[in-house]
Amino acid sequence: MTAIPALCRLGALDLDRAAALHGEAFGPQGERAWTRQDMAELLASPGVAGLLLRRDGADIGMAVYRVAADESELLTIAVRPADRRGGAGRRLLVAAIDHARAAGARAMFLEVGVDNPAARALYQSAGFRAAGRRPAYLRRGDGPPADAIVMRLALG
Ligand SMILES: CC(C)(COP(=O)(O)OP(=O)(O)OC[C@H]1O[C@@H](n2cnc3c(N)ncnc32)[C@H](O)[C@@H]1OP(=O)(O)O)[C@@H](O)C(=O)NCCC(=O)NCCS
């Protein structure tokens, strides 16, 4: 029987697996995957925390966010390709929002590529709304960079 996925904190012992998951999720769309070192430095920064979603001992998704004073930022969210469209992304996003709110944030921001309809739909469905645009902001392998949309959610 397949277990229900469980959420846990992304800790120092999870860095290799989290980096592998990040690469698996972002590699196919031409984005540079975070290395173990990237992940370690980020998680050591003030206000940064990560979440892992696990099922049957395997990591199926992750999210990293930062809380600074009354604002927060979603820094990444990724679900293993084989586990998409099963609610993992929404579960991680809602958990990151709840944690940020509990830590005192009154808003959450994120950046998403205009060429990423799955992520845009996820954020839209969670209540995020477009708040700006950064032209040619996101690297895309050998191709031209993509515009990023800045989205914001009020955490009232
Ligand atoms: C974006 C991502 C995290 C979504 O994860 P997921 O587990 O598939 O998402 P969920 O199953 O929780 O879907 C939640 C909602 O998002 C939207 N959504 C997710 N994938 C979608 C797709 N391929 N097309 C359209 N809408 C989609 C839907 O509104 C969906 O709600 P519904 O199932 O009730 O229709 C996943 O596609 C991913 O890891 N992508 C690669 C990494 C990435 O681009 N991260 C975001 C960077 S800004």
The ligand as an SDF file (V2000), in Angstrom:
LIG
                    3D

 48 50  0  0  0  0  0  0  0  0999 V2000
    4.9170   23.6100  -10.5590 C   0  0  0  0  0  0  0  0  0  0  0  0
    4.9470   22.2640   -9.8360 C   0  0  0  0  0  0  0  0  0  0  0  0
    5.6860   22.4370   -8.4950 C   0  0  0  0  0  0  0  0  0  0  0  0
    3.5030   21.8160   -9.5570 C   0  0  0  0  0  0  0  0  0  0  0  0
    3.5360   20.6380   -8.7790 O   0  0  0  0  0  0  0  0  0  0  0  0
    2.3370   19.5550   -8.8080 P   0  0  0  0  0  0  0  0  0  0  0  0
    2.5420   18.6130   -7.6850 O   0  0  0  0  0  0  0  0  0  0  0  0
    2.2190   18.9670  -10.1600 O   0  0  0  0  0  0  0  0  0  0  0  0
    1.0700   20.4860   -8.5280 O   0  0  0  0  0  0  0  0  0  0  0  0
   -0.3520   20.0340   -7.9390 P   0  0  0  0  0  0  0  0  0  0  0  0
   -0.6600   18.6440   -8.3770 O   0  0  0  0  0  0  0  0  0  0  0  0
   -0.3810   20.3110   -6.4830 O   0  0  0  0  0  0  0  0  0  0  0  0
   -1.3260   21.0330   -8.7050 O   0  0  0  0  0  0  0  0  0  0  0  0
   -1.9380   22.1360   -8.0550 C   0  0  0  0  0  0  0  0  0  0  0  0
   -2.5480   23.0510   -9.1080 C   0  0  0  0  0  0  0  0  0  0  0  0
   -1.5350   23.6130   -9.9400 O   0  0  0  0  0  0  0  0  0  0  0  0
   -2.0130   23.7240  -11.2990 C   0  0  0  0  0  0  0  0  0  0  0  0
   -1.1990   22.8790  -12.1580 N   0  0  0  0  0  0  0  0  0  0  0  0
   -0.1970   22.0370  -11.7740 C   0  0  0  0  0  0  0  0  0  0  0  0
    0.3760   21.4710  -12.8580 N   0  0  0  0  0  0  0  0  0  0  0  0
   -0.2720   21.9530  -13.9340 C   0  0  0  0  0  0  0  0  0  0  0  0
   -0.1220   21.7560  -15.3430 C   0  0  0  0  0  0  0  0  0  0  0  0
    0.8050   20.9250  -15.8440 N   0  0  0  0  0  0  0  0  0  0  0  0
   -0.9370   22.4350  -16.1640 N   0  0  0  0  0  0  0  0  0  0  0  0
   -1.8730   23.2780  -15.6830 C   0  0  0  0  0  0  0  0  0  0  0  0
   -2.0860   23.5010  -14.3500 N   0  0  0  0  0  0  0  0  0  0  0  0
   -1.2800   22.8640  -13.4950 C   0  0  0  0  0  0  0  0  0  0  0  0
   -3.4610   23.2890  -11.2570 C   0  0  0  0  0  0  0  0  0  0  0  0
   -4.2370   24.4430  -10.9710 O   0  0  0  0  0  0  0  0  0  0  0  0
   -3.4780   22.3400  -10.0770 C   0  0  0  0  0  0  0  0  0  0  0  0
   -4.7260   22.2270   -9.4750 O   0  0  0  0  0  0  0  0  0  0  0  0
   -5.7270   21.0350   -9.9440 P   0  0  0  0  0  0  0  0  0  0  0  0
   -4.9390   19.7580   -9.8870 O   0  0  0  0  0  0  0  0  0  0  0  0
   -6.8260   21.1020   -8.9240 O   0  0  0  0  0  0  0  0  0  0  0  0
   -6.1360   21.3740  -11.3420 O   0  0  0  0  0  0  0  0  0  0  0  0
    5.6300   21.1690  -10.7200 C   0  0  0  0  0  0  0  0  0  0  0  0
    5.0580   21.2030  -12.0130 O   0  0  0  0  0  0  0  0  0  0  0  0
    7.1390   21.3260  -10.8630 C   0  0  0  0  0  0  0  0  0  0  0  0
    7.9270   20.8510  -10.0320 O   0  0  0  0  0  0  0  0  0  0  0  0
    7.6010   21.9950  -11.9560 N   0  0  0  0  0  0  0  0  0  0  0  0
    9.0580   22.1320  -12.2170 C   0  0  0  0  0  0  0  0  0  0  0  0
    9.6850   23.0910  -11.2470 C   0  0  0  0  0  0  0  0  0  0  0  0
    9.0570   24.4740  -11.3490 C   0  0  0  0  0  0  0  0  0  0  0  0
    8.7970   24.9790  -12.4320 O   0  0  0  0  0  0  0  0  0  0  0  0
    8.8450   25.1040  -10.1730 N   0  0  0  0  0  0  0  0  0  0  0  0
    8.2650   26.4380  -10.0940 C   0  0  0  0  0  0  0  0  0  0  0  0
    9.2980   27.4840  -10.3760 C   0  0  0  0  0  0  0  0  0  0  0  0
    8.6120   29.1330  -10.2730 S   0  0  0  0  0  0  0  0  0  0  0  0
  1  2  1  0
  2  3  1  0
  2  4  1  0
  2 36  1  0
  4  5  1  0
  5  6  1  0
  6  7  2  0
  6  8  1  0
  6  9  1  0
  9 10  1  0
 10 11  2  0
 10 12  1  0
 10 13  1  0
 13 14  1  0
 14 15  1  0
 15 16  1  0
 15 30  1  0
 16 17  1  0
 17 18  1  0
 17 28  1  0
 18 19  1  0
 18 27  1  0
 19 20  2  0
 20 21  1  0
 21 22  1  0
 21 27  2  0
 22 23  1  0
 22 24  2  0
 24 25  1  0
 25 26  2  0
 26 27  1  0
 28 29  1  0
 28 30  1  0
 30 31  1  0
 31 32  1  0
 32 33  2  0
 32 34  1  0
 32 35  1  0
 36 37  1  0
 36 38  1  0
 38 39  2  0
 38 40  1  0
 40 41  1  0
 41 42  1  0
 42 43  1  0
 43 44  2  0
 43 45  1  0
 45 46  1  0
 46 47  1  0
 47 48  1  0
M  END
$$$$
